[in-house]
Amino acid sequence: MNQLPIGRPKLYWLIDLYLSGHHDVRTFCREFENTYNFEVKKLELTRDEEAAFSALFDKVVMYSNIEAELKTVPFYVSAAEIHAAATATKSVLAPT
């Protein structure tokens, strides 16, 4: 029986699920936020992972799907910006 990833590996898994279309943006943001906050032991992350995941976290917690908010609140983030941030995170952390 395969077990679902937890902690650090789950962050990678969530990004892959989202970018492959298996999670919608709202689900991705909720799951990434909860995993980063409550499951990941930050000391287990490399410097690159901490920087990349922290930057993505800062975006996902500010996600809004409400157009009026996106126009009037400058720090809210759109679905397109979440997708771009997840793509950038995956690219930065991809094995070389």
Buried (B, 14 or more C-beta within 10 A) or exposed (E): EEEEBEBBEBBBBBBEBBBEEEBEBEEBBBBBBEBBEEEBEEEEBEEEBBBBBEEBBEBBEBBBBEEEEBEEEEEBBBBEBBBEBBEBBBEBBEEE
